[in-house]
């Protein structure tokens, strides 16, 4: 009876040249993703408040909120 082999679903492994980039640090001035889910209502309220209070970006508003939280806890 012949042995049936399954195809490799993971693909080919990275070369050492490709994987060496895993250890590089991201520059502190670059942005990276911070992914989490919120309700549609919260998202809308966050966006409206941010715009009404002259924040240039949602990121700047989030950073301000986080800094306030750290300073007051």
C-alpha positions as CSV (number, residue, x, y, z in Angstrom):
1,X,0.0,0.0,0.0
2,X,1.4,3.4,-1.0
3,X,1.7,6.1,1.7
4,X,-0.3,9.2,1.1
5,X,1.5,12.4,2.0
6,X,-0.3,15.6,2.9
7,X,0.9,18.9,1.3
8,X,2.8,21.3,3.6
9,X,0.2,23.9,4.6
10,X,2.8,26.1,6.4
11,X,4.8,26.9,3.3
12,X,8.5,27.0,3.0
13,X,10.5,28.1,6.0
14,X,12.1,31.5,5.9
15,X,15.8,31.8,5.0
16,X,18.2,33.0,7.7
17,X,18.5,36.2,5.7
18,X,14.7,36.8,6.1
19,X,14.4,35.8,9.7
20,X,17.4,37.9,10.9
21,X,15.0,40.9,10.7
22,X,13.0,39.5,13.6
23,X,15.5,40.9,16.1
24,X,15.6,44.4,14.8
25,X,14.1,47.1,17.0
26,X,11.5,49.4,15.6
27,X,12.5,53.1,15.7
28,X,10.7,54.9,18.5
29,X,9.3,57.5,16.0
30,X,7.6,54.8,13.9
31,X,4.0,53.8,14.7
32,X,2.9,50.2,15.2
33,X,-0.6,48.7,15.4
34,X,-2.5,48.6,18.7
35,X,-5.5,46.5,17.9
36,X,-8.5,46.1,20.1
37,X,-12.2,46.1,19.6
38,X,-14.7,48.5,21.0
39,X,-18.5,49.0,20.6
40,X,-19.7,51.1,17.7
41,X,-21.2,53.6,20.2
42,X,-17.9,54.0,22.0
43,X,-16.0,54.5,18.7
44,X,-18.4,57.2,17.6
45,X,-18.3,59.0,21.0
46,X,-14.5,58.8,21.0
47,X,-14.2,60.2,17.5
48,X,-16.7,63.0,18.2
49,X,-15.1,64.0,21.5
50,X,-11.7,64.0,19.9
51,X,-12.8,66.2,17.0
52,X,-14.8,68.6,19.2
53,X,-11.7,69.1,21.4
54,X,-9.3,69.9,18.6
55,X,-7.1,66.8,18.8
56,X,-5.2,66.5,15.5
57,X,-5.4,62.7,15.6
58,X,-7.2,60.0,17.5
59,X,-3.7,58.8,18.6
60,X,-2.9,62.1,20.2
61,X,-6.2,61.9,22.1
62,X,-5.6,58.4,23.2
63,X,-2.0,59.3,24.4
64,X,-3.4,62.3,26.3
65,X,-6.0,60.1,28.0
66,X,-3.4,57.5,28.9
67,X,-1.0,60.1,30.3
68,X,-3.8,61.6,32.4
69,X,-4.7,58.1,33.7
70,X,-1.1,57.4,34.6
71,X,-0.7,60.7,36.4
72,X,-3.9,60.4,38.4
73,X,-3.6,56.8,39.6
